[in-house]
Amino acid sequence: MHARAKLPAALDELLRSDLEQAIYEANLGIDDTEIAKRYLIRQMPQIDIAAELGCDRSTISKRMPQILRKVQRAAEKLFGK
């Protein structure tokens, strides 16, 4: 079993429904939305996300900073967090 995903502090405080809304409002595109849902809501490790999506873990790792920035920006606009 892999370690659980560590959420950024600003996103860790949000309710699941708020996270879902922030991911939607971040307008990430199909692939990055799936990555965000698996990482932020289901709290899956990046290696498991990569396996499910059929790509390398490095691909997920490279995309995560931008995904997290966009979701955090959306959350700040929506909830002031």
Secondary structure as GFF3:
##gff-version 3
##sequence-region A 1 81
A	DSSP	alpha_helix	9	12	.	.	.	ID=ss1
A	DSSP	alpha_helix	16	25	.	.	.	ID=ss2
A	DSSP	alpha_helix	30	36	.	.	.	ID=ss3
A	DSSP	pi_helix	37	41	.	.	.	ID=ss4
A	DSSP	alpha_helix	46	53	.	.	.	ID=ss5
A	DSSP	alpha_helix	57	79	.	.	.	ID=ss6
###
